[in-house]
């Protein structure tokens, strides 16, 4: 039961951080030290990764959507 409670607390933490992230606009690429021109979805993706890093939340990225299924 303790594991389930911890898992629920972690889930709520991540969801609440997502709600806060939606309230904040994506980061400016210049703030990230990026000199290339990024597409809007790339800016959103990099911002998402940086926010996860700042929150101490680990993420796993994969290029093949079927790799982990």
N, CA, C and O atoms as a Maestro MAE file, in Angstrom:
{
 s_m_m2io_version
 :::
 2.0.0
}

f_m_ct {
 s_m_title
 :::
 protein
 m_atom[276] {
  # First column is atom index #
  i_m_mmod_type
  r_m_x_coord
  r_m_y_coord
  r_m_z_coord
  i_m_residue_number
  s_m_chain_name
  s_m_pdb_residue_name
  s_m_pdb_atom_name
  i_m_atomic_number
  :::
  1 25 0.824 -1.191 0.000 1 A "UNK " " N  " 7
  2 3 0.000 0.000 0.000 1 A "UNK " " CA " 6
  3 2 0.869 1.257 0.000 1 A "UNK " " C  " 6
  4 15 0.495 2.257 -0.613 1 A "UNK " " O  " 8
  5 25 1.996 1.228 0.660 2 A "UNK " " N  " 7
  6 3 2.898 2.378 0.704 2 A "UNK " " CA " 6
  7 2 3.391 2.729 -0.704 2 A "UNK " " C  " 6
  8 15 3.468 3.904 -1.063 2 A "UNK " " O  " 8
  9 25 3.722 1.708 -1.495 3 A "UNK " " N  " 7
  10 3 4.197 1.943 -2.856 3 A "UNK " " CA " 6
  11 2 3.127 2.660 -3.673 3 A "UNK " " C  " 6
  12 15 3.427 3.605 -4.403 3 A "UNK " " O  " 8
  13 25 1.893 2.214 -3.551 4 A "UNK " " N  " 7
  14 3 0.784 2.833 -4.289 4 A "UNK " " CA " 6
  15 2 0.624 4.299 -3.881 4 A "UNK " " C  " 6
  16 15 0.399 5.153 -4.738 4 A "UNK " " O  " 8
  17 25 0.736 4.595 -2.606 5 A "UNK " " N  " 7
  18 3 0.604 5.971 -2.127 5 A "UNK " " CA " 6
  19 2 1.727 6.841 -2.695 5 A "UNK " " C  " 6
  20 15 1.483 7.969 -3.123 5 A "UNK " " O  " 8
  21 25 2.944 6.323 -2.700 6 A "UNK " " N  " 7
  22 3 4.079 7.062 -3.253 6 A "UNK " " CA " 6
  23 2 3.917 7.285 -4.757 6 A "UNK " " C  " 6
  24 15 4.230 8.357 -5.275 6 A "UNK " " O  " 8
  25 25 3.429 6.265 -5.441 7 A "UNK " " N  " 7
  26 3 3.205 6.386 -6.876 7 A "UNK " " CA " 6
  27 2 2.141 7.441 -7.179 7 A "UNK " " C  " 6
  28 15 2.292 8.219 -8.121 7 A "UNK " " O  " 8
  29 25 1.084 7.472 -6.400 8 A "UNK " " N  " 7
  30 3 0.031 8.474 -6.582 8 A "UNK " " CA " 6
  31 2 0.566 9.877 -6.294 8 A "UNK " " C  " 6
  32 15 0.211 10.827 -6.992 8 A "UNK " " O  " 8
  33 25 1.407 10.016 -5.282 9 A "UNK " " N  " 7
  34 3 1.996 11.320 -4.960 9 A "UNK " " CA " 6
  35 2 2.909 11.787 -6.096 9 A "UNK " " C  " 6
  36 15 2.891 12.962 -6.463 9 A "UNK " " O  " 8
  37 25 3.697 10.879 -6.648 10 A "UNK " " N  " 7
  38 3 4.579 11.232 -7.764 10 A "UNK " " CA " 6
  39 2 3.763 11.626 -8.990 10 A "UNK " " C  " 6
  40 15 4.114 12.568 -9.700 10 A "UNK " " O  " 8
  41 25 2.682 10.908 -9.231 11 A "UNK " " N  " 7
  42 3 1.808 11.234 -10.360 11 A "UNK " " CA " 6
  43 2 1.215 12.619 -10.202 11 A "UNK " " C  " 6
  44 15 1.195 13.396 -11.157 11 A "UNK " " O  " 8
  45 25 0.735 12.937 -9.018 12 A "UNK " " N  " 7
  46 3 0.154 14.264 -8.771 12 A "UNK " " CA " 6
  47 2 1.209 15.359 -8.933 12 A "UNK " " C  " 6
  48 15 0.911 16.434 -9.456 12 A "UNK " " O  " 8
  49 25 2.425 15.096 -8.494 13 A "UNK " " N  " 7
  50 3 3.508 16.073 -8.645 13 A "UNK " " CA " 6
  51 2 3.763 16.373 -10.121 13 A "UNK " " C  " 6
  52 15 3.883 17.534 -10.513 13 A "UNK " " O  " 8
  53 25 3.843 15.334 -10.924 14 A "UNK " " N  " 7
  54 3 4.111 15.515 -12.353 14 A "UNK " " CA " 6
  55 2 2.947 16.215 -13.036 14 A "UNK " " C  " 6
  56 15 3.157 17.112 -13.852 14 A "UNK " " O  " 8
  57 25 1.720 15.815 -12.713 15 A "UNK " " N  " 7
  58 3 0.559 16.458 -13.327 15 A "UNK " " CA " 6
  59 2 0.453 17.923 -12.931 15 A "UNK " " C  " 6
  60 15 0.106 18.766 -13.757 15 A "UNK " " O  " 8
  61 25 0.747 18.230 -11.683 16 A "UNK " " N  " 7
  62 3 0.677 19.632 -11.256 16 A "UNK " " CA " 6
  63 2 1.768 20.453 -11.937 16 A "UNK " " C  " 6
  64 15 1.552 21.623 -12.256 16 A "UNK " " O  " 8
  65 25 2.933 19.854 -12.162 17 A "UNK " " N  " 7
  66 3 3.988 20.583 -12.872 17 A "UNK " " CA " 6
  67 2 3.591 20.801 -14.322 17 A "UNK " " C  " 6
  68 15 3.930 21.830 -14.908 17 A "UNK " " O  " 8
  69 25 2.875 19.843 -14.909 18 A "UNK " " N  " 7
  70 3 2.389 20.025 -16.271 18 A "UNK " " CA " 6
  71 2 1.390 21.175 -16.337 18 A "UNK " " C  " 6
  72 15 1.409 21.957 -17.287 18 A "UNK " " O  " 8
  73 25 0.517 21.284 -15.337 19 A "UNK " " N  " 7
  74 3 -0.453 22.383 -15.316 19 A "UNK " " CA " 6
  75 2 0.266 23.724 -15.197 19 A "UNK " " C  " 6
  76 15 -0.118 24.699 -15.843 19 A "UNK " " O  " 8
  77 25 1.310 23.771 -14.371 20 A "UNK " " N  " 7
  78 3 2.087 25.014 -14.249 20 A "UNK " " CA " 6
  79 2 2.816 25.321 -15.550 20 A "UNK " " C  " 6
  80 15 2.906 26.481 -15.952 20 A "UNK " " O  " 8
  81 25 3.333 24.299 -16.204 21 A "UNK " " N  " 7
  82 3 4.067 24.504 -17.456 21 A "UNK " " CA " 6
  83 2 3.152 25.053 -18.542 21 A "UNK " " C  " 6
  84 15 3.585 25.856 -19.369 21 A "UNK " " O  " 8
  85 25 1.896 24.630 -18.546 22 A "UNK " " N  " 7
  86 3 0.964 25.134 -19.547 22 A "UNK " " CA " 6
  87 2 0.701 26.619 -19.358 22 A "UNK " " C  " 6
  88 15 0.409 27.329 -20.320 22 A "UNK " " O  " 8
  89 25 0.802 27.087 -18.127 23 A "UNK " " N  " 7
  90 3 0.563 28.503 -17.837 23 A "UNK " " CA " 6
  91 2 1.746 29.368 -18.271 23 A "UNK " " C  " 6
  92 15 1.596 30.574 -18.462 23 A "UNK " " O  " 8
  93 25 2.920 28.754 -18.425 24 A "UNK " " N  " 7
  94 3 4.123 29.499 -18.817 24 A "UNK " " CA " 6
  95 2 4.364 29.343 -20.311 24 A "UNK " " C  " 6
  96 15 4.230 28.241 -20.843 24 A "UNK " " O  " 8
  97 25 4.717 30.422 -20.997 25 A "UNK " " N  " 7
  98 3 5.028 30.299 -22.424 25 A "UNK " " CA " 6
  99 2 6.319 29.509 -22.613 25 A "UNK " " C  " 6
  100 15 7.133 29.424 -21.694 25 A "UNK " " O  " 8
  101 25 6.511 28.929 -23.798 26 A "UNK " " N  " 7
  102 3 7.768 28.215 -24.060 26 A "UNK " " CA " 6
  103 2 8.967 29.144 -23.887 26 A "UNK " " C  " 6
  104 15 8.859 30.359 -24.052 26 A "UNK " " O  " 8
  105 25 10.091 28.557 -23.556 27 A "UNK " " N  " 7
  106 3 11.314 29.337 -23.374 27 A "UNK " " CA " 6
  107 2 11.781 29.934 -24.696 27 A "UNK " " C  " 6
  108 15 11.505 29.396 -25.768 27 A "UNK " " O  " 8
  109 25 12.476 31.029 -24.602 28 A "UNK " " N  " 7
  110 3 13.074 31.669 -25.770 28 A "UNK " " CA " 6
  111 2 14.341 30.895 -26.135 28 A "UNK " " C  " 6
  112 15 15.196 30.697 -25.271 28 A "UNK " " O  " 8
  113 25 14.491 30.449 -27.395 29 A "UNK " " N  " 7
  114 3 15.686 29.682 -27.773 29 A "UNK " " CA " 6
  115 2 16.992 30.401 -27.445 29 A "UNK " " C  " 6
  116 15 17.985 29.750 -27.121 29 A "UNK " " O  " 8
  117 25 17.010 31.733 -27.522 30 A "UNK " " N  " 7
  118 3 18.233 32.481 -27.211 30 A "UNK " " CA " 6
  119 2 18.630 32.279 -25.753 30 A "UNK " " C  " 6
  120 15 19.819 32.259 -25.434 30 A "UNK " " O  " 8
  121 25 17.639 32.128 -24.857 31 A "UNK " " N  " 7
  122 3 17.934 31.873 -23.443 31 A "UNK " " CA " 6
  123 2 18.628 30.533 -23.260 31 A "UNK " " C  " 6
  124 15 19.366 30.335 -22.295 31 A "UNK " " O  " 8
  125 25 18.391 29.617 -24.188 32 A "UNK " " N  " 7
  126 3 18.964 28.276 -24.095 32 A "UNK " " CA " 6
  127 2 20.343 28.193 -24.736 32 A "UNK " " C  " 6
  128 15 21.004 27.156 -24.674 32 A "UNK " " O  " 8
  129 25 20.770 29.282 -25.347 33 A "UNK " " N  " 7
  130 3 22.055 29.263 -26.037 33 A "UNK " " CA " 6
  131 2 21.966 28.645 -27.416 33 A "UNK " " C  " 6
  132 15 22.985 28.267 -27.994 33 A "UNK " " O  " 8
  133 25 20.759 28.538 -27.952 34 A "UNK " " N  " 7
  134 3 20.557 27.963 -29.277 34 A "UNK " " CA " 6
  135 2 20.595 29.086 -30.297 34 A "UNK " " C  " 6
  136 15 19.835 30.050 -30.198 34 A "UNK " " O  " 8
  137 25 21.475 28.963 -31.274 35 A "UNK " " N  " 7
  138 3 21.566 30.006 -32.297 35 A "UNK " " CA " 6
  139 2 20.848 29.609 -33.582 35 A "UNK " " C  " 6
  140 15 20.695 30.437 -34.481 35 A "UNK " " O  " 8
  141 25 20.407 28.364 -33.684 36 A "UNK " " N  " 7
  142 3 19.679 27.908 -34.868 36 A "UNK " " CA " 6
  143 2 18.233 28.389 -34.800 36 A "UNK " " C  " 6
  144 15 17.734 28.757 -33.737 36 A "UNK " " O  " 8
  145 25 17.584 28.379 -35.932 37 A "UNK " " N  " 7
  146 3 16.164 28.720 -35.973 37 A "UNK " " CA " 6
  147 2 15.382 27.431 -35.730 37 A "UNK " " C  " 6
  148 15 15.445 26.494 -36.525 37 A "UNK " " O  " 8
  149 25 14.653 27.399 -34.629 38 A "UNK " " N  " 7
  150 3 13.879 26.214 -34.278 38 A "UNK " " CA " 6
  151 2 12.431 26.385 -34.708 38 A "UNK " " C  " 6
  152 15 11.894 27.492 -34.708 38 A "UNK " " O  " 8
  153 25 11.817 25.283 -35.069 39 A "UNK " " N  " 7
  154 3 10.391 25.284 -35.378 39 A "UNK " " CA " 6
  155 2 9.631 25.347 -34.050 39 A "UNK " " C  " 6
  156 15 10.173 24.968 -33.012 39 A "UNK " " O  " 8
  157 25 8.387 25.821 -34.073 40 A "UNK " " N  " 7
  158 3 7.628 25.948 -32.820 40 A "UNK " " CA " 6
  159 2 7.553 24.650 -32.016 40 A "UNK " " C  " 6
  160 15 7.669 24.679 -30.791 40 A "UNK " " O  " 8
  161 25 7.359 23.508 -32.691 41 A "UNK " " N  " 7
  162 3 7.270 22.249 -31.959 41 A "UNK " " CA " 6
  163 2 8.620 21.866 -31.347 41 A "UNK " " C  " 6
  164 15 8.662 21.186 -30.322 41 A "UNK " " O  " 8
  165 25 9.721 22.297 -31.966 42 A "UNK " " N  " 7
  166 3 11.040 22.026 -31.395 42 A "UNK " " CA " 6
  167 2 11.267 22.868 -30.139 42 A "UNK " " C  " 6
  168 15 11.824 22.385 -29.153 42 A "UNK " " O  " 8
  169 25 10.834 24.121 -30.179 43 A "UNK " " N  " 7
  170 3 10.938 24.983 -29.000 43 A "UNK " " CA " 6
  171 2 10.122 24.399 -27.858 43 A "UNK " " C  " 6
  172 15 10.573 24.366 -26.714 43 A "UNK " " O  " 8
  173 25 8.920 23.939 -28.177 44 A "UNK " " N  " 7
  174 3 8.069 23.328 -27.150 44 A "UNK " " CA " 6
  175 2 8.732 22.084 -26.562 44 A "UNK " " C  " 6
  176 15 8.696 21.877 -25.349 44 A "UNK " " O  " 8
  177 25 9.334 21.258 -27.414 45 A "UNK " " N  " 7
  178 3 9.988 20.042 -26.941 45 A "UNK " " CA " 6
  179 2 11.195 20.321 -26.062 45 A "UNK " " C  " 6
  180 15 11.363 19.689 -25.019 45 A "UNK " " O  " 8
  181 25 12.028 21.251 -26.467 46 A "UNK " " N  " 7
  182 3 13.206 21.607 -25.669 46 A "UNK " " CA " 6
  183 2 12.774 22.228 -24.343 46 A "UNK " " C  " 6
  184 15 13.361 21.944 -23.300 46 A "UNK " " O  " 8
  185 25 11.747 23.075 -24.385 47 A "UNK " " N  " 7
  186 3 11.230 23.681 -23.152 47 A "UNK " " CA " 6
  187 2 10.726 22.604 -22.199 47 A "UNK " " C  " 6
  188 15 10.961 22.668 -20.992 47 A "UNK " " O  " 8
  189 25 10.029 21.613 -22.755 48 A "UNK " " N  " 7
  190 3 9.493 20.517 -21.942 48 A "UNK " " CA " 6
  191 2 10.635 19.747 -21.273 48 A "UNK " " C  " 6
  192 15 10.566 19.433 -20.084 48 A "UNK " " O  " 8
  193 25 11.678 19.447 -22.038 49 A "UNK " " N  " 7
  194 3 12.825 18.731 -21.475 49 A "UNK " " CA " 6
  195 2 13.502 19.529 -20.365 49 A "UNK " " C  " 6
  196 15 13.850 18.973 -19.323 49 A "UNK " " O  " 8
  197 25 13.688 20.819 -20.582 50 A "UNK " " N  " 7
  198 3 14.346 21.655 -19.577 50 A "UNK " " CA " 6
  199 2 13.503 21.746 -18.317 50 A "UNK " " C  " 6
  200 15 14.036 21.692 -17.209 50 A "UNK " " O  " 8
  201 25 12.194 21.883 -18.475 51 A "UNK " " N  " 7
  202 3 11.330 21.935 -17.287 51 A "UNK " " CA " 6
  203 2 11.404 20.634 -16.497 51 A "UNK " " C  " 6
  204 15 11.425 20.653 -15.266 51 A "UNK " " O  " 8
  205 25 11.442 19.508 -17.197 52 A "UNK " " N  " 7
  206 3 11.561 18.221 -16.503 52 A "UNK " " CA " 6
  207 2 12.887 18.157 -15.739 52 A "UNK " " C  " 6
  208 15 12.936 17.673 -14.608 52 A "UNK " " O  " 8
  209 25 13.949 18.644 -16.358 53 A "UNK " " N  " 7
  210 3 15.259 18.668 -15.703 53 A "UNK " " CA " 6
  211 2 15.207 19.538 -14.454 53 A "UNK " " C  " 6
  212 15 15.706 19.148 -13.398 53 A "UNK " " O  " 8
  213 25 14.600 20.717 -14.575 54 A "UNK " " N  " 7
  214 3 14.511 21.631 -13.436 54 A "UNK " " CA " 6
  215 2 13.690 21.029 -12.297 54 A "UNK " " C  " 6
  216 15 13.963 21.292 -11.126 54 A "UNK " " O  " 8
  217 25 12.689 20.225 -12.640 55 A "UNK " " N  " 7
  218 3 11.854 19.587 -11.623 55 A "UNK " " CA " 6
  219 2 12.498 18.327 -11.051 55 A "UNK " " C  " 6
  220 15 12.023 17.784 -10.053 55 A "UNK " " O  " 8
  221 25 13.569 17.865 -11.676 56 A "UNK " " N  " 7
  222 3 14.215 16.637 -11.213 56 A "UNK " " CA " 6
  223 2 13.474 15.389 -11.653 56 A "UNK " " C  " 6
  224 15 13.602 14.334 -11.031 56 A "UNK " " O  " 8
  225 25 12.695 15.506 -12.731 57 A "UNK " " N  " 7
  226 3 11.924 14.376 -13.253 57 A "UNK " " CA " 6
  227 2 12.694 13.765 -14.418 57 A "UNK " " C  " 6
  228 15 13.029 14.459 -15.378 57 A "UNK " " O  " 8
  229 25 12.971 12.478 -14.334 58 A "UNK " " N  " 7
  230 3 13.683 11.790 -15.406 58 A "UNK " " CA " 6
  231 2 12.741 11.516 -16.567 58 A "UNK " " C  " 6
  232 15 11.558 11.243 -16.365 58 A "UNK " " O  " 8
  233 25 13.263 11.590 -17.775 59 A "UNK " " N  " 7
  234 3 12.484 11.287 -18.971 59 A "UNK " " CA " 6
  235 2 13.287 10.363 -19.868 59 A "UNK " " C  " 6
  236 15 14.510 10.268 -19.759 59 A "UNK " " O  " 8
  237 25 12.585 9.694 -20.744 60 A "UNK " " N  " 7
  238 3 13.208 8.800 -21.711 60 A "UNK " " CA " 6
  239 2 12.644 9.154 -23.077 60 A "UNK " " C  " 6
  240 15 11.429 9.138 -23.273 60 A "UNK " " O  " 8
  241 25 13.511 9.471 -24.011 61 A "UNK " " N  " 7
  242 3 13.090 9.813 -25.364 61 A "UNK " " CA " 6
  243 2 13.488 8.695 -26.306 61 A "UNK " " C  " 6
  244 15 14.559 8.102 -26.174 61 A "UNK " " O  " 8
  245 25 12.619 8.417 -27.251 62 A "UNK " " N  " 7
  246 3 12.914 7.411 -28.254 62 A "UNK " " CA " 6
  247 2 12.426 7.866 -29.613 62 A "UNK " " C  " 6
  248 15 11.415 8.562 -29.709 62 A "UNK " " O  " 8
  249 25 13.122 7.487 -30.653 63 A "UNK " " N  " 7
  250 3 12.724 7.897 -31.997 63 A "UNK " " CA " 6
  251 2 11.743 6.919 -32.625 63 A "UNK " " C  " 6
  252 15 11.061 7.261 -33.592 63 A "UNK " " O  " 8
  253 25 11.663 5.710 -32.090 64 A "UNK " " N  " 7
  254 3 10.758 4.696 -32.622 64 A "UNK " " CA " 6
  255 2 9.601 4.515 -31.652 64 A "UNK " " C  " 6
  256 15 9.810 4.041 -30.535 64 A "UNK " " O  " 8
  257 25 8.374 4.881 -32.051 65 A "UNK " " N  " 7
  258 3 7.257 4.789 -31.114 65 A "UNK " " CA " 6
  259 2 6.942 3.357 -30.691 65 A "UNK " " C  " 6
  260 15 6.290 3.153 -29.667 65 A "UNK " " O  " 8
  261 25 7.386 2.369 -31.452 66 A "UNK " " N  " 7
  262 3 7.100 0.975 -31.120 66 A "UNK " " CA " 6
  263 2 8.224 0.319 -30.323 66 A "UNK " " C  " 6
  264 15 8.120 -0.846 -29.940 66 A "UNK " " O  " 8
  265 25 9.288 1.060 -30.078 67 A "UNK " " N  " 7
  266 3 10.465 0.504 -29.421 67 A "UNK " " CA " 6
  267 2 10.153 -0.008 -28.019 67 A "UNK " " C  " 6
  268 15 10.671 -1.047 -27.610 67 A "UNK " " O  " 8
  269 25 9.307 0.715 -27.276 68 A "UNK " " N  " 7
  270 3 9.051 0.362 -25.882 68 A "UNK " " CA " 6
  271 2 7.688 -0.281 -25.675 68 A "UNK " " C  " 6
  272 15 7.243 -0.424 -24.536 68 A "UNK " " O  " 8
  273 25 7.024 -0.667 -26.745 69 A "UNK " " N  " 7
  274 3 5.696 -1.272 -26.580 69 A "UNK " " CA " 6
  275 2 5.776 -2.773 -26.444 69 A "UNK " " C  " 6
  276 15 4.749 -3.435 -26.298 69 A "UNK " " O  " 8
  :::
 }
 m_bond[275] {
  # First column is bond index #
  i_m_from
  i_m_to
  i_m_order
  :::
  1 1 2 1
  2 2 3 1
  3 3 4 2
  4 3 5 1
  5 5 6 1
  6 6 7 1
  7 7 8 2
  8 7 9 1
  9 9 10 1
  10 10 11 1
  11 11 12 2
  12 11 13 1
  13 13 14 1
  14 14 15 1
  15 15 16 2
  16 15 17 1
  17 17 18 1
  18 18 19 1
  19 19 20 2
  20 19 21 1
  21 21 22 1
  22 22 23 1
  23 23 24 2
  24 23 25 1
  25 25 26 1
  26 26 27 1
  27 27 28 2
  28 27 29 1
  29 29 30 1
  30 30 31 1
  31 31 32 2
  32 31 33 1
  33 33 34 1
  34 34 35 1
  35 35 36 2
  36 35 37 1
  37 37 38 1
  38 38 39 1
  39 39 40 2
  40 39 41 1
  41 41 42 1
  42 42 43 1
  43 43 44 2
  44 43 45 1
  45 45 46 1
  46 46 47 1
  47 47 48 2
  48 47 49 1
  49 49 50 1
  50 50 51 1
  51 51 52 2
  52 51 53 1
  53 53 54 1
  54 54 55 1
  55 55 56 2
  56 55 57 1
  57 57 58 1
  58 58 59 1
  59 59 60 2
  60 59 61 1
  61 61 62 1
  62 62 63 1
  63 63 64 2
  64 63 65 1
  65 65 66 1
  66 66 67 1
  67 67 68 2
  68 67 69 1
  69 69 70 1
  70 70 71 1
  71 71 72 2
  72 71 73 1
  73 73 74 1
  74 74 75 1
  75 75 76 2
  76 75 77 1
  77 77 78 1
  78 78 79 1
  79 79 80 2
  80 79 81 1
  81 81 82 1
  82 82 83 1
  83 83 84 2
  84 83 85 1
  85 85 86 1
  86 86 87 1
  87 87 88 2
  88 87 89 1
  89 89 90 1
  90 90 91 1
  91 91 92 2
  92 91 93 1
  93 93 94 1
  94 94 95 1
  95 95 96 2
  96 95 97 1
  97 97 98 1
  98 98 99 1
  99 99 100 2
  100 99 101 1
  101 101 102 1
  102 102 103 1
  103 103 104 2
  104 103 105 1
  105 105 106 1
  106 106 107 1
  107 107 108 2
  108 107 109 1
  109 109 110 1
  110 110 111 1
  111 111 112 2
  112 111 113 1
  113 113 114 1
  114 114 115 1
  115 115 116 2
  116 115 117 1
  117 117 118 1
  118 118 119 1
  119 119 120 2
  120 119 121 1
  121 121 122 1
  122 122 123 1
  123 123 124 2
  124 123 125 1
  125 125 126 1
  126 126 127 1
  127 127 128 2
  128 127 129 1
  129 129 130 1
  130 130 131 1
  131 131 132 2
  132 131 133 1
  133 133 134 1
  134 134 135 1
  135 135 136 2
  136 135 137 1
  137 137 138 1
  138 138 139 1
  139 139 140 2
  140 139 141 1
  141 141 142 1
  142 142 143 1
  143 143 144 2
  144 143 145 1
  145 145 146 1
  146 146 147 1
  147 147 148 2
  148 147 149 1
  149 149 150 1
  150 150 151 1
  151 151 152 2
  152 151 153 1
  153 153 154 1
  154 154 155 1
  155 155 156 2
  156 155 157 1
  157 157 158 1
  158 158 159 1
  159 159 160 2
  160 159 161 1
  161 161 162 1
  162 162 163 1
  163 163 164 2
  164 163 165 1
  165 165 166 1
  166 166 167 1
  167 167 168 2
  168 167 169 1
  169 169 170 1
  170 170 171 1
  171 171 172 2
  172 171 173 1
  173 173 174 1
  174 174 175 1
  175 175 176 2
  176 175 177 1
  177 177 178 1
  178 178 179 1
  179 179 180 2
  180 179 181 1
  181 181 182 1
  182 182 183 1
  183 183 184 2
  184 183 185 1
  185 185 186 1
  186 186 187 1
  187 187 188 2
  188 187 189 1
  189 189 190 1
  190 190 191 1
  191 191 192 2
  192 191 193 1
  193 193 194 1
  194 194 195 1
  195 195 196 2
  196 195 197 1
  197 197 198 1
  198 198 199 1
  199 199 200 2
  200 199 201 1
  201 201 202 1
  202 202 203 1
  203 203 204 2
  204 203 205 1
  205 205 206 1
  206 206 207 1
  207 207 208 2
  208 207 209 1
  209 209 210 1
  210 210 211 1
  211 211 212 2
  212 211 213 1
  213 213 214 1
  214 214 215 1
  215 215 216 2
  216 215 217 1
  217 217 218 1
  218 218 219 1
  219 219 220 2
  220 219 221 1
  221 221 222 1
  222 222 223 1
  223 223 224 2
  224 223 225 1
  225 225 226 1
  226 226 227 1
  227 227 228 2
  228 227 229 1
  229 229 230 1
  230 230 231 1
  231 231 232 2
  232 231 233 1
  233 233 234 1
  234 234 235 1
  235 235 236 2
  236 235 237 1
  237 237 238 1
  238 238 239 1
  239 239 240 2
  240 239 241 1
  241 241 242 1
  242 242 243 1
  243 243 244 2
  244 243 245 1
  245 245 246 1
  246 246 247 1
  247 247 248 2
  248 247 249 1
  249 249 250 1
  250 250 251 1
  251 251 252 2
  252 251 253 1
  253 253 254 1
  254 254 255 1
  255 255 256 2
  256 255 257 1
  257 257 258 1
  258 258 259 1
  259 259 260 2
  260 259 261 1
  261 261 262 1
  262 262 263 1
  263 263 264 2
  264 263 265 1
  265 265 266 1
  266 266 267 1
  267 267 268 2
  268 267 269 1
  269 269 270 1
  270 270 271 1
  271 271 272 2
  272 271 273 1
  273 273 274 1
  274 274 275 1
  275 275 276 2
  :::
 }
}
